[in-house]
Amino acid sequence: MTTKGASKNTEDRVRELQTQVDDLKELVNTLLSVICEEPDGVASGAAPSYGQPKLDYCM
């Protein structure tokens, strides 16, 4: 294998890894959005009021 061929393989591998990193970033952001979403679908960050039922809350 020549240096030029090795360089080409390295560039291809770096591009492939960058694509994987970008896909994983998107997945992490999606999962964090789902985890942080409140049961009513509004992401206000407000905790449930005292006395409300404890059912159907996303944790």
The first five atom37 places (N, CA, C, CB, O) and aatype in JSON, in Angstrom:
{
  "aatype": [12, 16, 16, 11, 7, 0, 15, 11, 2, 16, 6, 3, 1, 19, 1, 6, 10, 5, 16, 5, 19, 3, 3, 10, 11, 6, 10, 19, 2, 16, 10, 10, 15, 19, 9, 4, 6, 6, 14, 3, 7, 19, 0, 15, 7, 0, 0, 14, 15, 18, 7, 5, 14, 11, 10, 3, 18, 4, 12],
  "atom_mask": [
    [1, 1, 1, 1, 1],
    [1, 1, 1, 1, 1],
    [1, 1, 1, 1, 1],
    [1, 1, 1, 1, 1],
    [1, 1, 1, 0, 1],
    [1, 1, 1, 1, 1],
    [1, 1, 1, 1, 1],
    [1, 1, 1, 1, 1],
    [1, 1, 1, 1, 1],
    [1, 1, 1, 1, 1],
    [1, 1, 1, 1, 1],
    [1, 1, 1, 1, 1],
    [1, 1, 1, 1, 1],
    [1, 1, 1, 1, 1],
    [1, 1, 1, 1, 1],
    [1, 1, 1, 1, 1],
    [1, 1, 1, 1, 1],
    [1, 1, 1, 1, 1],
    [1, 1, 1, 1, 1],
    [1, 1, 1, 1, 1],
    [1, 1, 1, 1, 1],
    [1, 1, 1, 1, 1],
    [1, 1, 1, 1, 1],
    [1, 1, 1, 1, 1],
    [1, 1, 1, 1, 1],
    [1, 1, 1, 1, 1],
    [1, 1, 1, 1, 1],
    [1, 1, 1, 1, 1],
    [1, 1, 1, 1, 1],
    [1, 1, 1, 1, 1],
    [1, 1, 1, 1, 1],
    [1, 1, 1, 1, 1],
    [1, 1, 1, 1, 1],
    [1, 1, 1, 1, 1],
    [1, 1, 1, 1, 1],
    [1, 1, 1, 1, 1],
    [1, 1, 1, 1, 1],
    [1, 1, 1, 1, 1],
    [1, 1, 1, 1, 1],
    [1, 1, 1, 1, 1],
    [1, 1, 1, 0, 1],
    [1, 1, 1, 1, 1],
    [1, 1, 1, 1, 1],
    [1, 1, 1, 1, 1],
    [1, 1, 1, 0, 1],
    [1, 1, 1, 1, 1],
    [1, 1, 1, 1, 1],
    [1, 1, 1, 1, 1],
    [1, 1, 1, 1, 1],
    [1, 1, 1, 1, 1],
    [1, 1, 1, 0, 1],
    [1, 1, 1, 1, 1],
    [1, 1, 1, 1, 1],
    [1, 1, 1, 1, 1],
    [1, 1, 1, 1, 1],
    [1, 1, 1, 1, 1],
    [1, 1, 1, 1, 1],
    [1, 1, 1, 1, 1],
    [1, 1, 1, 1, 1]
  ],
  "atom_positions": [
    [[0.85, -1.19, 0.0], [0.0, 0.0, 0.0], [0.89, 1.24, 0.0], [-0.97, 0.0, 1.23], [1.87, 1.31, 0.75]],
    [[0.58, 2.18, -0.8], [1.37, 3.4, -0.89], [0.89, 4.41, 0.13], [1.29, 4.0, -2.3], [-0.17, 4.27, 0.74]],
    [[1.71, 5.44, 0.32], [1.35, 6.5, 1.26], [0.08, 7.21, 0.81], [2.5, 7.5, 1.4], [-0.76, 7.58, 1.62]],
    [[-0.04, 7.39, -0.5], [-1.23, 8.05, -1.04], [-2.47, 7.2, -0.77], [-1.07, 8.3, -2.56], [-3.52, 7.73, -0.42]],
    [[-2.35, 5.87, -0.94], [-3.46, 4.97, -0.67], [-3.83, 4.96, 0.81], [0.0, 0.0, 0.0], [-5.01, 4.93, 1.15]],
    [[-2.83, 4.99, 1.67], [-3.08, 5.01, 3.12], [-3.76, 6.32, 3.51], [-1.76, 4.84, 3.9], [-4.66, 6.33, 4.35]],
    [[-3.32, 7.4, 2.89], [-3.93, 8.7, 3.16], [-5.4, 8.71, 2.74], [-3.17, 9.81, 2.44], [-6.25, 9.26, 3.44]],
    [[-5.69, 8.11, 1.6], [-7.06, 8.04, 1.09], [-7.93, 7.22, 2.04], [-7.1, 7.43, -0.33], [-9.06, 7.61, 2.35]],
    [[-7.4, 6.07, 2.5], [-8.15, 5.23, 3.45], [-8.4, 5.96, 4.76], [-7.39, 3.93, 3.71], [-9.48, 5.85, 5.33]],
    [[-7.41, 6.71, 5.22], [-7.56, 7.48, 6.46], [-8.63, 8.55, 6.29], [-6.23, 8.12, 6.87], [-9.46, 8.74, 7.18]],
    [[-8.62, 9.23, 5.17], [-9.62, 10.27, 4.92], [-11.03, 9.67, 4.87], [-9.32, 11.0, 3.6], [-11.97, 10.24, 5.42]],
    [[-11.16, 8.53, 4.21], [-12.46, 7.86, 4.14], [-12.94, 7.46, 5.53], [-12.4, 6.62, 3.23], [-14.11, 7.63, 5.88]],
    [[-12.02, 6.92, 6.32], [-12.36, 6.49, 7.69], [-12.77, 7.69, 8.55], [-11.17, 5.74, 8.34], [-13.73, 7.59, 9.32]],
    [[-12.06, 8.79, 8.42], [-12.4, 10.0, 9.19], [-13.78, 10.5, 8.8], [-11.34, 11.11, 8.96], [-14.57, 10.89, 9.67]],
    [[-14.1, 10.5, 7.5], [-15.43, 10.93, 7.05], [-16.51, 10.01, 7.61], [-15.49, 10.94, 5.51], [-17.56, 10.48, 8.05]],
    [[-16.25, 8.71, 7.6], [-17.21, 7.74, 8.12], [-17.43, 7.95, 9.63], [-16.72, 6.31, 7.86], [-18.57, 7.93, 10.1]],
    [[-16.35, 8.16, 10.35], [-16.47, 8.4, 11.79], [-17.19, 9.71, 12.09], [-15.09, 8.41, 12.44], [-17.97, 9.79, 13.04]],
    [[-16.93, 10.74, 11.29], [-17.61, 12.01, 11.49], [-19.11, 11.87, 11.26], [-17.04, 13.08, 10.55], [-19.9, 12.46, 11.99]],
    [[-19.49, 11.09, 10.26], [-20.91, 10.83, 10.01], [-21.54, 10.11, 11.19], [-21.09, 9.99, 8.73], [-22.65, 10.44, 11.6]],
    [[-20.83, 9.13, 11.74], [-21.34, 8.41, 12.91], [-21.49, 9.33, 14.11], [-20.42, 7.24, 13.26], [-22.48, 9.25, 14.84]],
    [[-20.51, 10.2, 14.32], [-20.58, 11.16, 15.43], [-21.78, 12.08, 15.26], [-19.27, 11.99, 15.51], [-22.5, 12.33, 16.22]],
    [[-21.99, 12.58, 14.06], [-23.13, 13.46, 13.81], [-24.46, 12.75, 14.06], [-23.09, 13.99, 12.37], [-25.38, 13.32, 14.64]],
    [[-24.55, 11.49, 13.62], [-25.76, 10.7, 13.86], [-25.99, 10.48, 15.35], [-25.68, 9.35, 13.14], [-27.12, 10.57, 15.83]],
    [[-24.93, 10.19, 16.08], [-25.06, 9.97, 17.52], [-25.44, 11.25, 18.26], [-23.75, 9.42, 18.09], [-26.21, 11.2, 19.22]],
    [[-24.92, 12.39, 17.82], [-25.3, 13.67, 18.43], [-26.8, 13.91, 18.26], [-24.5, 14.83, 17.81], [-27.48, 14.34, 19.19]],
    [[-27.29, 13.63, 17.06], [-28.72, 13.81, 16.79], [-29.55, 12.87, 17.67], [-29.02, 13.55, 15.3], [-30.58, 13.27, 18.2]],
    [[-29.1, 11.63, 17.81], [-29.81, 10.67, 18.65], [-29.82, 11.1, 20.11], [-29.17, 9.28, 18.52], [-30.85, 11.02, 20.77]],
    [[-28.69, 11.57, 20.61], [-28.6, 12.03, 22.0], [-29.54, 13.21, 22.22], [-27.16, 12.42, 22.36], [-30.24, 13.26, 23.23]],
    [[-29.56, 14.16, 21.3], [-30.45, 15.31, 21.44], [-31.91, 14.88, 21.43], [-30.19, 16.32, 20.33], [-32.72, 15.42, 22.19]],
    [[-32.26, 13.93, 20.58], [-33.63, 13.42, 20.53], [-33.99, 12.74, 21.85], [-33.8, 12.44, 19.37], [-35.07, 12.98, 22.39]],
    [[-33.1, 11.9, 22.36], [-33.36, 11.21, 23.62], [-33.48, 12.18, 24.78], [-32.26, 10.19, 23.9], [-34.35, 12.02, 25.64]],
    [[-32.63, 13.19, 24.82], [-32.72, 14.19, 25.88], [-34.03, 14.97, 25.8], [-31.54, 15.15, 25.82], [-34.62, 15.29, 26.83]],
    [[-34.48, 15.26, 24.61], [-35.76, 15.95, 24.44], [-36.9, 15.09, 24.96], [-36.0, 16.3, 22.97], [-37.81, 15.6, 25.62]],
    [[-36.87, 13.8, 24.67], [-37.92, 12.89, 25.13], [-37.87, 12.77, 26.65], [-37.78, 11.51, 24.48], [-38.92, 12.78, 27.3]],
    [[-36.69, 12.64, 27.21], [-36.54, 12.48, 28.66], [-37.02, 13.72, 29.39], [-35.09, 12.18, 29.02], [-37.66, 13.61, 30.44]],
    [[-36.72, 14.9, 28.86], [-37.04, 16.16, 29.54], [-38.47, 16.62, 29.29], [-36.09, 17.23, 29.1], [-38.95, 17.53, 29.97]],
    [[-39.16, 16.03, 28.33], [-40.52, 16.46, 28.01], [-41.47, 16.13, 29.15], [-41.0, 15.81, 26.71], [-41.41, 15.04, 29.72]],
    [[-42.33, 17.06, 29.47], [-43.32, 16.84, 30.52], [-44.51, 16.08, 29.96], [-43.77, 18.19, 31.14], [-44.7, 16.05, 28.75]],
    [[-45.31, 15.45, 30.83], [-46.4, 14.59, 30.37], [-47.44, 15.3, 29.52], [-47.07, 13.96, 31.54], [-48.1, 14.67, 28.69]],
    [[-47.6, 16.6, 29.7], [-48.59, 17.33, 28.91], [-48.01, 17.77, 27.56], [-49.1, 18.54, 29.68], [-48.7, 18.4, 26.76]],
    [[-46.74, 17.44, 27.32], [-46.11, 17.78, 26.06], [-45.49, 19.16, 26.04], [0.0, 0.0, 0.0], [-44.94, 19.57, 25.02]],
    [[-45.57, 19.88, 27.15], [-45.0, 21.22, 27.23], [-43.71, 21.14, 28.03], [-46.01, 22.22, 27.89], [-43.71, 20.62, 29.15]],
    [[-42.64, 21.63, 27.5], [-41.35, 21.58, 28.18], [-41.11, 22.89, 28.92], [-40.21, 21.3, 27.17], [-40.17, 23.62, 28.59]],
    [[-41.92, 23.2, 29.91], [-41.77, 24.44, 30.65], [-40.76, 24.31, 31.77], [-43.1, 24.88, 31.21], [-40.23, 25.31, 32.25]],
    [[-40.49, 23.07, 32.2], [-39.56, 22.86, 33.3], [-40.21, 22.93, 34.65], [0.0, 0.0, 0.0], [-39.55, 22.72, 35.66]],
    [[-41.5, 23.23, 34.7], [-42.2, 23.33, 35.97], [-42.47, 21.94, 36.53], [-43.52, 24.11, 35.81], [-42.86, 21.03, 35.8]],
    [[-42.25, 21.79, 37.81], [-42.55, 20.52, 38.48], [-44.05, 20.42, 38.72], [-41.77, 20.4, 39.83], [-44.73, 21.44, 38.78]],
    [[-44.58, 19.2, 38.85], [-46.02, 19.05, 39.11], [-46.4, 19.66, 40.46], [-46.42, 17.58, 39.08], [-45.61, 19.63, 41.41]],
    [[-47.58, 20.2, 40.53], [-48.06, 20.82, 41.76], [-48.34, 19.77, 42.81], [-49.33, 21.65, 41.5], [-48.58, 18.6, 42.49]],
    [[-48.29, 20.17, 44.05], [-48.57, 19.26, 45.16], [-50.02, 18.78, 45.07], [-48.32, 19.96, 46.52], [-50.93, 19.56, 44.8]],
    [[-50.21, 17.49, 45.29], [-51.56, 16.96, 45.27], [-52.0, 16.39, 43.94], [0.0, 0.0, 0.0], [-53.05, 15.75, 43.86]],
    [[-51.24, 16.6, 42.89], [-51.6, 16.05, 41.59], [-51.29, 14.55, 41.59], [-50.83, 16.77, 40.45], [-50.38, 14.1, 42.28]],
    [[-52.05, 13.78, 40.81], [-51.79, 12.34, 40.75], [-50.39, 12.06, 40.19], [-52.86, 11.64, 39.9], [-49.88, 12.82, 39.37]],
    [[-49.81, 10.98, 40.63], [-48.44, 10.63, 40.23], [-48.41, 9.73, 38.99], [-47.73, 9.94, 41.37], [-47.35, 9.2, 38.66]],
    [[-49.53, 9.55, 38.3], [-49.59, 8.7, 37.12], [-49.24, 9.47, 35.85], [-50.98, 8.08, 37.0], [-49.42, 10.69, 35.78]],
    [[-48.76, 8.76, 34.88], [-48.48, 9.29, 33.54], [-47.42, 10.38, 33.51], [-49.74, 9.83, 32.94], [-47.46, 11.27, 32.66]],
    [[-46.48, 10.33, 34.42], [-45.38, 11.28, 34.39], [-44.17, 10.62, 33.75], [-45.04, 11.78, 35.82], [-43.82, 9.49, 34.07]],
    [[-43.54, 11.33, 32.86], [-42.34, 10.83, 32.2], [-41.15, 11.12, 33.1], [-42.16, 11.48, 30.79], [-40.97, 12.24, 33.57]],
    [[-40.34, 10.12, 33.34], [-39.17, 10.31, 34.19], [-37.91, 10.21, 33.37], [-39.14, 9.29, 35.35], [-36.81, 10.34, 33.9]]
  ]
}
